[in-house]
C-alpha cells in the first residue's frame, strides 16, 4: 500500500505497519504517472487549499483514466 500524509507521525505509523507512506501532500509527491489503479482522498479535499490541484494530480496517477 502506498500513500502520503501531511502529518509526519501519521506517516510514521503507516510505515511501521509496512506501508509506503510519504510525508507531504499528493501535489508534492514524485510518483510516476499512471502508477495506481485507485487514488483515494480521505478527509483531504474539504481541508485543501487547492482541491482542483489535488484532483488533477490524483487523476494523472491513475493507470486507466476515464474520460
C-alpha positions in Angstrom: 0.0 0.0 0.0 1.2 3.5 -0.9 0.1 6.8 0.4 1.0 10.2 1.7 0.1 12.3 4.7 1.0 15.8 5.8 1.3 14.6 9.4 4.8 13.0 9.8 3.6 11.0 12.8 0.7 9.5 10.8 3.1 8.6 8.0 5.4 7.0 10.6 2.6 4.9 12.0 1.7 3.6 8.5 5.4 2.9 7.7 5.6 0.9 11.0 2.7 -1.2 9.6 4.7 -2.0 6.4 3.1 0.6 4.2 5.0 3.1 1.9 3.6 6.3 3.3 5.3 9.5 2.3 5.2 12.8 4.2 3.5 15.7 2.3 0.5 16.2 0.1 -0.1 14.5 -3.2 1.0 17.6 -5.2 4.4 17.2 -3.5 5.0 13.6 -4.4 7.0 12.1 -7.2 5.0 9.0 -8.1 5.4 8.1 -11.8 2.4 8.9 -14.0 -0.2 6.1 -14.4 1.0 4.2 -11.3 -2.2 3.4 -9.4 -5.5 1.7 -10.1 -7.2 3.7 -7.4 -6.4 7.1 -5.9 -8.4 7.8 -2.7 -8.7 11.1 -0.9 -9.7 10.5 2.7 -10.6 13.7 4.6 -8.5 15.8 2.4 -10.4 17.8 -0.2 -12.5 19.7 2.3 -9.3 20.9 4.0 -7.2 21.5 0.9 -6.1 25.0 -0.2 -6.4 23.8 -3.8 -8.6 20.7 -4.2 -8.5 21.2 -8.0 -4.7 20.7 -8.0 -5.1 17.6 -5.8 -7.7 16.1 -8.1 -5.6 16.9 -11.2 -2.5 15.2 -9.7 -4.5 12.2 -8.5 -6.0 11.8 -12.0 -2.6 11.7 -13.6 -1.6 8.9 -11.3 -4.4 6.6 -12.5 -3.3 3.8 -14.7 -6.6 3.8 -16.6 -8.1 7.3 -16.8 -11.8 7.7 -17.6 -12.8 10.5 -19.9 
